[in-house]
Amino acid sequence: MKKSLLLTRKITRGDDIVSARTLREIGQIHFKRKEYTNATSCLKESLKIFFGRKGMDSIEVANTLLDTAFVFHKTEKHHKVIYCCDEVMAVYKVNHNHFGTEYHFGVALGKCNGLKAIA
């Protein structure tokens, strides 16, 4: 999968946002395979890029944090689940007036409430 990322970087000529999205997708694949260490690594790298290029209040940051919360849930790092979910909600609150965010906010809120209830 790392080879896929290298190829993506070549094709996009190093576009950081495309790389961050690819890393997030690779992290999701690792999560589905129960490869939680690799998933965490990819998601953290994706977050670093999104933070640097889009800022903390980006919806893509929120979505990646939500993915990371699920990994932390599976690895029983419950305090990190709560932190991630709180950050997700903060980003969605900042972006509540943007088109389409109400639906995603509702979905994220449901997922975070579910995670926090069992954390």
Disulfide bonds with the S-S distance in Angstrom:
none
